[in-house]
């Protein structure tokens, strides 16, 4: 009788551990609608991207890390903004060089 009781307790303990593990891995059965294809829940402003926006950026975590599509999207946006700023900086430097060259000829 004791063996049967011990067997039932061990099976119950193993079942509880498997339930907790499955709950941690797969969530709590909450139903959320899927995001449309090609979109992301990650948010960055369309214009005027700042360092604070980048610092506040968060990605969804999945079992093996972050969603690669969201990280790629954010990096693409940041790269485009950096290219814009580099281009604007080059234009300002060129304008400054022209202005200083014009003042030297006076």
GUDRENTOR-469929 format. One record per residue (C-alpha): residue number from 0; residue in one letter; y, x, z. Coordinates in nm, 3 decimals, always signed. Example, Ala and Ser with C-alpha at 12.3 -4.5 7.8 and 13.67 -1.06 7.14 Angstrom:
{0 A {-0.450 +1.230 +0.780}}
{1 S {-0.106 +1.367 +0.714}}
//
This chain:
{0 X {+0.000 +0.000 +0.000}}
{1 X {+0.236 +0.283 +0.087}}
{2 X {+0.162 +0.450 -0.246}}
{3 X {+0.252 +0.131 -0.434}}
{4 X {+0.580 +0.096 -0.242}}
{5 X {+0.665 +0.461 -0.306}}
{6 X {+0.585 +0.417 -0.676}}
{7 X {+0.814 +0.110 -0.702}}
{8 X {+1.100 +0.293 -0.526}}
{9 X {+1.070 +0.598 -0.752}}
{10 X {+1.059 +0.380 -1.066}}
{11 X {+1.367 +0.190 -0.941}}
{12 X {+1.551 +0.515 -0.870}}
{13 X {+1.471 +0.654 -1.216}}
{14 X {+1.579 +0.325 -1.378}}
{15 X {+1.910 +0.331 -1.185}}
{16 X {+1.977 +0.691 -1.288}}
{17 X {+1.904 +0.610 -1.653}}
{18 X {+2.136 +0.309 -1.634}}
{19 X {+2.419 +0.520 -1.489}}
{20 X {+2.366 +0.789 -1.751}}
{21 X {+2.368 +0.534 -2.034}}
{22 X {+2.681 +0.369 -1.889}}
{23 X {+2.862 +0.703 -1.877}}
{24 X {+2.765 +0.795 -2.233}}
{25 X {+2.804 +0.458 -2.406}}
{26 X {+3.074 +0.290 -2.197}}
{27 X {+3.071 -0.042 -2.019}}
{28 X {+2.992 -0.266 -2.319}}
{29 X {+3.359 -0.338 -2.379}}
{30 X {+3.412 -0.478 -2.727}}
{31 X {+3.708 -0.328 -2.912}}
{32 X {+3.776 -0.395 -3.275}}
{33 X {+3.736 -0.091 -3.500}}
{34 X {+4.046 +0.078 -3.635}}
{35 X {+4.102 +0.035 -4.008}}
{36 X {+3.963 +0.319 -4.221}}
{37 X {+4.201 +0.615 -4.245}}
{38 X {+4.410 +0.519 -3.941}}
{39 X {+4.429 +0.667 -3.594}}
{40 X {+4.538 +0.562 -3.246}}
{41 X {+4.717 +0.896 -3.210}}
{42 X {+5.094 +0.847 -3.223}}
{43 X {+5.366 +1.074 -3.360}}
{44 X {+5.713 +0.957 -3.469}}
{45 X {+5.771 +0.927 -3.844}}
{46 X {+6.102 +1.115 -3.824}}
{47 X {+6.260 +1.356 -3.579}}
{48 X {+5.948 +1.512 -3.438}}
{49 X {+6.028 +1.710 -3.123}}
{50 X {+5.846 +1.951 -2.898}}
{51 X {+5.821 +1.676 -2.634}}
{52 X {+5.635 +1.458 -2.887}}
{53 X {+5.386 +1.736 -2.946}}
{54 X {+5.341 +1.797 -2.573}}
{55 X {+5.278 +1.424 -2.517}}
{56 X {+5.019 +1.411 -2.796}}
{57 X {+4.674 +1.298 -2.681}}
{58 X {+4.349 +1.260 -2.876}}
{59 X {+4.051 +1.035 -2.815}}
{60 X {+3.763 +1.219 -2.662}}
{61 X {+3.419 +1.163 -2.802}}
{62 X {+3.084 +1.295 -2.681}}
{63 X {+3.129 +1.638 -2.841}}
{64 X {+3.506 +1.685 -2.797}}
{65 X {+3.799 +1.529 -2.983}}
{66 X {+3.789 +1.315 -3.297}}
{67 X {+3.825 +1.565 -3.579}}
{68 X {+4.011 +1.317 -3.801}}
{69 X {+4.284 +1.266 -3.541}}
{70 X {+4.327 +1.638 -3.478}}
{71 X {+4.345 +1.706 -3.854}}
{72 X {+4.603 +1.429 -3.897}}
{73 X {+4.823 +1.560 -3.616}}
{74 X {+4.801 +1.919 -3.741}}
{75 X {+4.892 +1.806 -4.094}}
{76 X {+5.198 +1.620 -3.963}}
{77 X {+5.305 +1.920 -3.755}}
{78 X {+5.255 +2.159 -4.046}}
{79 X {+5.467 +1.940 -4.274}}
{80 X {+5.746 +1.925 -4.015}}
{81 X {+5.737 +2.301 -3.966}}
{82 X {+5.761 +2.349 -4.345}}
{83 X {+6.064 +2.115 -4.354}}
{84 X {+6.236 +2.306 -4.075}}
{85 X {+6.162 +2.643 -4.236}}
{86 X {+6.310 +2.517 -4.565}}
{87 X {+6.623 +2.387 -4.389}}
{88 X {+6.660 +2.714 -4.200}}
{89 X {+6.631 +2.914 -4.523}}
{90 X {+6.903 +2.697 -4.681}}
{91 X {+7.135 +2.750 -4.384}}
{92 X {+7.077 +3.126 -4.392}}
{93 X {+7.146 +3.133 -4.765}}
{94 X {+7.466 +2.935 -4.713}}
{95 X {+7.573 +3.171 -4.431}}
{96 X {+7.508 +3.473 -4.654}}
{97 X {+7.720 +3.321 -4.931}}
{98 X {+8.003 +3.240 -4.689}}
{99 X {+8.000 +3.588 -4.535}}
{100 X {+7.985 +3.748 -4.882}}
{101 X {+8.286 +3.538 -4.989}}
{102 X {+8.484 +3.645 -4.682}}
{103 X {+8.408 +4.013 -4.748}}
{104 X {+8.564 +3.995 -5.096}}
{105 X {+8.899 +3.877 -4.959}}
//
